[in-house]
Amino acid sequence: MSYYQRHIFFCLNQRINGEASCGDHDAKAGFDHCKQRVAEAGLNGKGQVRVNKAGCLDRCAGGPVAVVYPEGVWYTFVDKSDIDEIVDRHLAKGEIVERLVLPDDVGR
């Protein structure tokens, strides 16, 4: 068994050269909300969920993005309710939130 059951990584990259990046889409607010919701739900800690910041995940065109491991499911999100659904369904129950899955053909 791994130390955490699931990791969710949020791209917080902010490009300074004018190229699109997740930081342009308030990704930090999504990260902060997820971290808060995971803690409130008692899902954080050993054997449960870890919410992590990440640099560029190279899928900026779908930004903001987050990825859940070990499943390797990539999500895009718009607001706190999207984050709530990811926490309540995927992080808590292991159910993929299909409507928020980032299509495989979306890259940088």
C-alpha positions in Angstrom: 0.0 0.0 0.0 1.3 3.5 -0.8 1.5 6.2 1.8 -1.4 8.1 0.2 -4.4 6.5 -1.5 -4.6 9.3 -4.0 -2.7 12.5 -4.9 -4.3 15.4 -6.8 -1.8 17.8 -8.4 -2.9 21.3 -9.5 -0.9 23.1 -12.2 -0.2 26.6 -10.7 2.2 27.6 -13.5 2.2 31.3 -14.5 4.0 32.0 -17.7 5.6 35.5 -18.0 6.0 35.4 -21.8 2.3 35.9 -22.6 1.6 32.2 -23.4 -1.6 30.8 -21.9 -1.1 29.1 -18.6 -3.2 27.6 -15.7 -2.3 30.6 -13.6 -4.3 32.8 -15.9 -7.4 30.9 -14.9 -7.2 31.3 -11.1 -5.8 27.8 -10.6 -4.5 28.8 -7.1 -8.1 29.4 -5.9 -9.0 25.9 -7.1 -6.1 24.4 -5.3 -6.9 26.3 -2.1 -10.5 25.3 -2.2 -9.6 21.6 -2.8 -7.2 21.6 0.1 -9.8 23.1 2.4 -12.5 20.7 1.3 -10.3 17.7 1.6 -9.4 18.7 5.2 -13.0 19.5 6.1 -14.1 16.1 4.8 -11.4 14.4 6.9 -9.8 12.9 3.8 -6.3 14.2 4.3 -3.4 12.4 5.8 -1.7 9.0 5.6 -3.7 6.4 3.7 -6.0 9.0 2.3 -5.6 12.1 0.0 -2.8 14.5 -0.6 -3.4 17.8 -2.4 -0.3 19.1 -4.2 0.9 22.1 -6.1 2.6 21.5 -9.4 4.5 23.5 -12.0 3.6 23.2 -15.6 1.8 19.9 -16.5 2.0 20.8 -20.2 -1.8 20.8 -20.8 -2.3 24.5 -20.8 -4.9 24.6 -23.5 -7.3 22.9 -21.1 -6.5 25.1 -18.2 -6.9 25.1 -15.4 -6.0 21.5 -14.9 -5.5 19.0 -12.2 -4.6 15.3 -12.3 -5.5 12.5 -9.8 -3.1 9.6 -9.3 -2.8 6.7 -9.2 -5.7 6.6 -11.7 -4.1 9.2 -13.9 -7.3 11.1 -14.5 -6.9 14.6 -15.8 -9.5 17.2 -15.0 -10.4 20.7 -16.0 -12.5 22.9 -13.8 -14.3 26.2 -13.8 -15.4 27.0 -10.2 -15.6 25.7 -6.7 -18.6 23.5 -7.4 -16.5 21.6 -9.9 -13.8 21.1 -7.3 -16.4 20.0 -4.8 -17.6 17.4 -7.2 -14.1 16.1 -7.7 -13.5 15.9 -4.0 -16.9 14.3 -3.2 -16.9 11.8 -6.0 -13.4 11.0 -7.1 -11.2 11.7 -4.0 -13.7 10.4 -1.5 -15.3 7.5 -3.5 -13.1 6.7 -6.4 -15.7 7.7 -9.0 -14.4 9.6 -12.1 -16.3 12.8 -12.8 -16.7 12.3 -16.5 -18.1 15.7 -17.3 -14.8 17.3 -16.1 -12.3 14.9 -17.7 -9.9 16.7 -19.9 -9.9 15.1 -23.4 -6.7 13.2 -24.3 -6.1 15.4 -27.4 -5.8 18.6 -25.3 -2.1 19.5 -24.8 -0.1 22.7 -24.6 
